[in-house]
């Protein structure tokens, strides 16, 4: 029961991240004001990296943009490392 609240928060962050990527892609196509890359990366950093990686592929958005793509990949790798570390601690 104690992990349900953090799980709901992570789902919400990832949903917000996906919607923000979609919004930025739509603005890019229409020539409107864009979402800052720092905002997209911040959403990924606070837990939205799965949503960011999915949205980047789904919307074909910022796939070749550097250094954005590298930063996003690094954030996702750090998150994966933290999850592996936590899972390892839970086993012991």
PLY file of the C-alpha trace (Angstrom):
ply
format ascii 1.0
element vertex 92
property float x
property float y
property float z
element edge 91
property int vertex1
property int vertex2
end_header
0.00 0.00 0.00
2.89 2.39 0.70
4.14 2.27 -2.88
0.80 3.23 -4.46
1.13 7.00 -3.90
4.65 7.24 -5.44
3.46 5.07 -8.34
0.54 7.43 -9.00
2.91 10.41 -8.91
5.28 8.71 -11.40
2.40 7.91 -13.72
1.23 11.54 -13.55
4.74 12.88 -14.23
5.14 10.56 -17.22
1.73 11.50 -18.58
2.60 15.19 -18.23
5.93 14.55 -19.96
4.28 12.78 -22.91
1.70 15.56 -23.25
4.41 18.21 -23.13
6.42 16.45 -25.85
3.26 16.18 -27.97
2.50 19.85 -27.42
6.04 20.85 -28.39
5.88 18.70 -31.53
2.59 20.33 -32.54
4.06 23.79 -31.93
7.13 22.86 -33.99
4.92 21.82 -36.89
2.83 25.00 -36.72
5.75 27.38 -36.17
4.52 28.55 -32.77
6.34 29.19 -29.51
8.17 26.08 -28.36
8.63 24.39 -25.02
12.14 24.96 -23.67
14.47 21.99 -23.86
15.32 22.58 -20.22
11.64 22.06 -19.36
11.52 18.78 -21.28
14.73 17.59 -19.63
13.51 18.67 -16.19
10.35 16.62 -16.62
12.49 13.64 -17.58
14.81 14.23 -14.62
12.05 14.29 -12.00
10.83 10.86 -13.09
9.43 11.28 -16.58
12.27 9.63 -18.46
10.18 6.61 -19.58
7.51 8.95 -20.91
10.12 11.18 -22.54
11.82 8.27 -24.30
8.48 6.90 -25.48
7.25 10.30 -26.67
10.51 11.05 -28.46
10.13 7.86 -30.46
6.34 8.03 -30.89
6.27 11.61 -32.14
9.68 11.43 -33.85
10.58 14.53 -31.92
14.10 15.66 -31.00
15.57 12.33 -32.06
18.70 13.87 -33.59
18.88 17.09 -31.59
22.18 17.30 -29.71
23.04 17.63 -26.89
19.37 17.12 -25.92
19.29 13.46 -26.99
22.48 12.69 -25.08
21.22 14.40 -21.92
17.92 12.53 -22.11
19.72 9.21 -22.57
22.00 9.97 -19.60
19.02 10.81 -17.40
17.34 7.53 -18.39
20.53 5.58 -17.64
20.83 7.16 -14.19
17.20 6.30 -13.48
17.77 2.71 -14.62
20.84 2.47 -12.38
18.89 3.77 -9.39
16.09 1.25 -10.02
18.58 -1.61 -10.32
20.27 -0.48 -7.12
16.97 -0.28 -5.25
15.91 -3.68 -6.55
19.23 -5.15 -5.45
18.82 -3.67 -1.96
15.28 -5.07 -1.76
16.56 -8.58 -2.52
19.13 -8.45 0.29
0 1
1 2
2 3
3 4
4 5
5 6
6 7
7 8
8 9
9 10
10 11
11 12
12 13
13 14
14 15
15 16
16 17
17 18
18 19
19 20
20 21
21 22
22 23
23 24
24 25
25 26
26 27
27 28
28 29
29 30
30 31
31 32
32 33
33 34
34 35
35 36
36 37
37 38
38 39
39 40
40 41
41 42
42 43
43 44
44 45
45 46
46 47
47 48
48 49
49 50
50 51
51 52
52 53
53 54
54 55
55 56
56 57
57 58
58 59
59 60
60 61
61 62
62 63
63 64
64 65
65 66
66 67
67 68
68 69
69 70
70 71
71 72
72 73
73 74
74 75
75 76
76 77
77 78
78 79
79 80
80 81
81 82
82 83
83 84
84 85
85 86
86 87
87 88
88 89
89 90
90 91
